[in-house]
Amino acid sequence: MSMQVKFLGAAGTVTGSRTLLTHGRSRVLVDCGLFQGTKELRALNWDRFPVDPASIDTVVLTHAHLDHSGYLPKLVREGFRGNVFATAGTRDLCEVLLRDSARLQAEDAEYANRTGHSRHKPALPLYDEGDVEACLRLFRVVPRQEWKALVPGLAVRFGRAGHITGASFLEFQVEASPSRYRVLGFSGDVGHSRSRVLRPPEAMEGPDTLVLESTYGDRLHARDDVAQSVVPIIRRVLERGGTLMIPSFAVGRTQEILFLLAELERQGRIPEVPVILDSPMAQSATKIFFRHPEDHIFDQAFGPTREELFPRFFEESASRDDSMLATMRDDPKIIVAGAGMVTGGRILHHLKRRLPDPRHGVLFVGYQAEGSKGRYLLDQGRANGSIRIHHAEIPIEAEIFQVSGLSAHGDYEDLMEWVSRFHQLPKKVYLNHGSPTAMEAFAEKLRSRFHVEVQIARNGESFSWA
């Protein structure tokens, strides 16, 4: 029996990951992500879902990041009632991330209604906390490396992807005939072997066809110890009495940063100053982080006690009042706050206060999507002289820095090394989850090295597979 694979997101962009598998009369959705980034992309979240959500039998998640899981409550609101299969780590993180997403959407809608900054009257959230709770009740935890039957003739197996806690690649075993099976692989988001805290990706056995991410398909991360880049930036800002602001993703990146700062302190390479984690979601994610040693190199990374993760003068800003007090402090310090692409969250309040002062600095440690405020600050902010935050033009005098060695995504060499470890190379590769330029560049690299057929996924397109 043939299967149709249709790309409903993350095709030509790095967000909104959704791929529909149709096997006979059964429908399985691989990931169910929000579109993030530009206003045009975010508007896609409000479009009618391409198929009736009630007709989908099952959702399978590669990991918890919102561009892979954040549309789930909306899918439930529109009628989906099937199971959501995921690893234990993904289930735990989705509970935090989806609840936070609903809260932020409610706050954004309330702010838009109060200030009139919306063309919708009234402005409404995409989904609410009730939708999230209904969604969480549908989750079913699946252990890695065990085949799980989904629908007749179709089973899935999870393998460690090394991206964040719980992150997995997927292998779908499809019954092509009573005596023949074929395997379709989905990479999800793939990490690398240089993380201080995450175990590296496992290898697939050998899918016949592979859907492969290409976020960094045209770029390489620094192979030097990232500390060599970070240390002079930290010292430079602190020595002039400034605050170093680090916009960070709550899951994975924040924990990596905290451990790096603690390590550099112990080595005497940076001064011991207050390090403030201003993100309730990151605080919750860190607790979950410790509950899942199956994904982490605790023995090597943390030493005899878990407290070694944290810098000496580590603080957590739990409440809004704590956060506002942190924005008003003028002592040299490091602030780690969300959101990682400066699309919202508490980092905006810190930037609003400190960007006009040349003593301070902003350090980007992750991917900045097109259309995000983070990308604007990196590419245009200093040249244009200001950035719009909370409907006000904020002058930019602070220094802007970027390091790439802390990315949770593998670069194109990491991805090719991962594919090279498969027990058998795929016959065909479809590239998704990347910008057009990244996908084109990566496609040429894969063809040249592995001599495989490579096709770039396009939104709304499908292929038949048997």
C-alpha positions, 0 to 999 in steps of 0.5 A: 500500500502506498503512502502520501507524504505532504508538507504543510509547513517548515518548507522554505522556512525554519518554522511551522513544522507539519508533515501529513502522512496518509496511509490508506484511510489513516492520517498521521501528522508528524509535528504540529508547529507554530509559524514564528518570525515575520508577521506574514508567517505568524498570520499563517497560524490563523489560516484554516488547517489544510485538512479537517483536524478531526480526520487526523488519527495520530500526531507524532512529535519529534520534540517540544520546541513550539515550531514543532509542537505549538499548534497542537492546542489549536488542532485540538480546539478544531476537533483533533481527538487522537493520541499524541505520541512523544518521548517522556522528555518531550511530554514534560517540556510540552506541558511547560511550553504550551501553557506558557504559549497560551498565557503569552497569547492571552496577554498579547490579546489583552494588551492589543485590546487595551491599547487598540494595537490590533485590527481585530475587534476584539483581538483573541488568542489563538488558543487558551489554557483550556485548549492546552489542558485538553491537548495534554490529556492526549499525550502518550509516552513512547520509549526510544528504540521500541516500535510503536504501532500507530495505525494498521500497517504503520509503526514508528520508532524514536531515536535520540537526536541530541537537540534538546531534552526529549528530542528524537528522530523518527523512523516509520516502518510502512507495510508495502505488502504483506511480506515487505516493509520500507522505512521513512525517516524524519530527522526532526532537529539534529544536534551535534557532539560538542555540547557540554550537557547533551548526549550526541545524536544516535544514528538511524539504521537506514531509511529508504527515504529521509526527510532531513532538516537544513537549518544550518545547511549553508553554515558552519559553527566554530569548531574552537572552544566557544569559551575562547569567543565568549570570555573576551565579550563577557570581560569587555562588558563587565569591565566597563561596568555594564550588563551583558544581556543574553537572549536565550531559548528556555529549553536547552540553550539556557542550561548550556549557557549557565553551565558554561558561565559556571565553568568559566567562573571556576576556571577564573576566566571571568569575574564572579558577578550576579547571573540572573535567569529572568525566565520562569519558563527556563526555570521550569525547563531546568527542573525538567532537564534534571529529570531526564539523564537519558539525554544528558551527560551528567557524569562528565558535565556536572561533577558530583553535585548538580549545583555545579551547573549554576554560577556562584551568584546565581539568581532567579527572577520568578515574579514580574516584580523581580524582573522589573527590579532586575531591569533597574539594577545598575551593577555589572551582571549577566542577564539570561532571559527569553525570548531567544529571537527577541520576539517577546518575553522579558528580554525586551524590558532589559533591552528597552532600558539598556540599549541606549547605554554604550556600557552594555552589551547583547550576546546572541547565542542562537539562530535568529530567524528572518523578520525577528528583532534578533536578526534586525539587531544583528544585521541592521540595528546599529546602522539604523540607530534604533529598534522598535520595542513596545511601540517606542523607538529605542536608540541602540548604543550598546554593543551587539555580539554573536557566537555560534558555538552554542547552537543546539542545531548541527551545521551542515558538516554535523548533519552530513556526519550524522547521515554518514553513520547510518547503517545504510544511506537513504536512496532519496532525501527531502530537505525541509526546515531551512531557508531557501538558500540554506536548502539549496546549498545543502542539497548540493553538498549532499549530492556531491558527497553521497550521490543521493537524489535530493529534493527540496520540500515545498509547502503544500507539495506531496510525494507518494511513497511505497 
